[in-house]
Structures are given as structure tokens and as C-alpha cells.
């Protein structure tokens, strides 16, 4: 397992540094323009939770590392765990870098205490877990093609929602109702009081989502032709 993690590091360290450099521009803009810790947490979680997994997981097809890793005397389930652990390490690094910039940039309007609160950190981890739980099975099963399918599908859903909204006035459209439900869910997470019970439920949700992602990804990777 440790050797696989080392291989993942060697394959992806340069790409990760490039991603963090690109994120620096967005984070610097966000801390200067956004004043709400909740909005900042959501937007940066989406950036980190989408950008890093897509960039790291998508490189497998480019360098054909799947066949190399599976030729080693390790189980496919171990390969999946190594990719999961390596990507989460990169995500946490991105989150830590975000917090670092929030603290050191002199023009930051985001209070550091708001970002570092236990509730906001758990909300951020929960959102990134939800995104990663969708990305991981797609890329594990289909590789870079899975990323294209996922991105194209999301774009098509957005276009269909927009067209139906214009044609039907938006009333009762399932996709629009879904987006409104997501909006209400985000507001609930951000504005709910940080009680012990709420924090424990959030932590349990993070663990459950990641366990489900691992189980589904292991099952899909076992059927993948390399």
C-alpha cells in the first residue's frame, strides 16, 4: 500500500503543484471579493473537490498507469484504496492551502475563525466527499472517458433545465426542483446551529459517503478491462 501511494505521489506531484498555482489566483480573488465565510466555504469546496480529483484521476489514462499498477502483486481493491487515499491527501492539501492564503493575504475579507470553525470545516469536507463520491466511480470504471461523460452530462442537464425553464416558465420542472432542493440543503448546512449532535451527524455522513464510494469503486474496478 505504501509503495502504491509513493507511485501515486511520483505520478501526480507536478500536476498537483500546477493545480495549486492555478487555484492561488481564484483563492486570492475570492478572499478579496467574498465576505461571507459560508459562501467562501461552498465555492472553494467545489473548486477543490472537483478540480483536484478530476486532474489526478484523469491522468491514469494519459500515462496508462492502471495496467502498470495491476501488473504488480497487489489486489485491485488495494489499487482503489491507494487512489482514494492519495486523492484525499491532495484534497486536504488543497484545503489547507486555501486556509493558509486566507490567513496570510493582507486584503482578505474572510475571517479566519469562520473558515476554521469545526462546523464549516465539516461542511467543507462533506461537500467534497459528495463530489468525490460521484467522481471516483466514474473515473475508476471508465477512466478519462468517465470524466468526459460526467462533465458533458452536467452541461446537458444545465442546458435542458434552462430551455425548459424558458418554455414552461419553470413551474414544476424536476431539475429546477432538484437545484432548489440543493440550495435549501446548502443553506441548512451553513446556517444550522453547531450543536454536538449536528456535528456528529455531519462527521458520520462524511464517513458513510466515503465508505460507499470505496465499495462502489472497488466493485466497478474489479470488472474493468485494462
Secondary structure, DSSP 4 states (H G I P E B T S, - for coil): -HHHHHHHHHHHHHHHHHHHHHHHHHHHHHHHH---HHHHHHHHHHHHHHHHHHHHHTHHHHHTHHHHHHHSSS-HHHHHHHHHHHHHHHHHHHHHHHHHHHHH-TT--S-HHHHHSHHHHHHHHHHHHHHHHHHHHHHHHHTHHHHHHHHHHHHHHHHHHHHHHHHHTTTT-HHHHHHHHHHHHHHHHHHS---HHHHHHHHHHHHHHHHHHHHHHHHHHHT---
